[in-house]
Amino acid sequence: MNKEINERELVLGILLEVTKEGQKSHIVIRSVLEKYQYLDKRERAFITRVSEGTIERMLELDYIIDQFSKVKTNKMKPVILNILRSAVYQLKYMDNVPASAACNEAVKLAVKKGFGSLRGFVNGVLRNISRNLDGIPYPSKEEPLRYLSVVYSMPDWIVRQWLSDYGYETTEAILKSMYEEHPTTVRVNSGQTDREALKEKLKREGVEVKEHPLSEEALLISGYDYLGSLESFRDGDYQIQDVSSIEVAKCAGIKPGDYVIDVCAAPGGKALHAAQLLAGTGHVEARDLTEQKVELIRDNIARMGFANIEAVQMDATCFDTDSVERADVLLADLPCSGLGVLAKKTDLKYNITERQQEELVELQRQILGVVKSYVKPGGTLVYSTCTVNKKENEENAAWFAEASPDFALEFEKQTLPSRESDGFYLAKFKRIR
Ligand SMILES: C[S@@+](CC[C@H](N)C(=O)[O-])C[C@H]1O[C@@H](n2cnc3c(N)ncnc32)[C@H](O)[C@@H]1O
């Protein structure tokens, strides 16, 4: 590659943008790969793997560095800290990178970035870690919170909440699943094609494709560059949607001719599924807060080619008199802390706080309190989130049932994150009078 800027320097730039500027990692990585189009496949894969891996394992990497450095990570200059982090990631998790290369390249990069005086420090810390990789003193399992937080690089407050909600074994299973491979799940647009035909079409496009073990409507795809380059995607043969989220429209009991309102619909996964289940009848109103979000829904409607759905800009916290008792089915897939999709959104765990979670619980209650009157007597309300914790999920459903005697909880389901599925929660309510 062009030797003026090498792949480790690009990784450093990505890490600095994510950790210092608070940018989202997948966006920063994508824009670097777009800017440096001339990179070959191997270099692109290296940049993606080291950047994503370093961010994903950041708490563990900092813990390791702190075991071997007199200057602690919270006192280090961001450039040096991020050079060390990505080098330790290569040492610990990338067998195909020789230890000498990880150390030497880190030292060279520190010098190139104007930290020549720290050359000995960077070299010393990394050689020391490299020599002792197999004997790193991790926290003891006797301290489950600290142990799980360091080993799975998860902020304390999230581990504490999961331990309290689900116990040790389940918490560790959730944390482990974050590090398994997660191919993309797509829901087949059955109005237009079927699973067999779509499988063949995807294979012809060079995509690796498997049937989803948990859903007859879904396929697992991988090995593609980006979705927009696939004709099958542009043709609207499928929609990206996790199996857990496919359950929402499925469980809602949608019948031909129904009026469906989705109050938080962008980018449109569940609303489009509802439109598909209506098979050309009825109507879906897919709402979201901003025009920008509504545009995303419109793009997907156009791509999937449904005529029985429209996207509308509307704030779900504001009462809409025209909607009162209008909906046979109301979907309330509300903004949430997203703890069920941390495997896919690597940096979210460092950005979401317990305080924000509390605010989200309030927002969820506020929205539910407003939109419940849009449900017809006898109609259905499905509350869902892509998160994993009782406050936003079971406790909110219990609050809603208590505060709304005209609604009865029919069932609720918490799906925990796993290889095959995101973490997801849904509660189905019937309006009984
Ligand atoms: C979990 S996402 C919805 C995902 C969508 N249901 C799907 O299946 O593709 C939550 C959505 O709520 C929207 N939102 C947040 N606050 C809102 C509000 N006050 N009114 C309407 N939508 C809101 C966000 O813009 C976001 O698109």
The ligand as a Gaussian input file, in Angstrom:
#p B3LYP/6-31G(d) Opt

LIG

0 1
 C      -36.410000       0.972000      17.694000
 S      -36.470000       2.185000      16.481000
 C      -37.768000       1.636000      15.452000
 C      -37.416000       0.493000      14.542000
 C      -38.551000       0.175000      13.577000
 N      -39.773000      -0.113000      14.277000
 C      -38.225000      -0.993000      12.664000
 O      -38.728000      -2.085000      12.847000
 O      -37.488000      -0.785000      11.698000
 C      -37.208000       3.503000      17.328000
 C      -37.590000       4.684000      16.445000
 O      -38.282000       5.604000      17.274000
 C      -38.099000       6.872000      16.718000
 N      -38.530000       7.887000      17.713000
 C      -37.851000       8.345000      18.788000
 N      -38.603000       9.249000      19.451000
 C      -39.784000       9.350000      18.785000
 C      -40.957000      10.131000      18.946000
 N      -41.078000      10.981000      19.953000
 N      -41.957000       9.995000      18.044000
 C      -41.849000       9.139000      17.006000
 N      -40.750000       8.370000      16.795000
 C      -39.731000       8.485000      17.662000
 C      -36.646000       6.891000      16.358000
 O      -36.391000       7.856000      15.374000
 C      -36.438000       5.450000      15.846000
 O      -36.546000       5.415000      14.453000

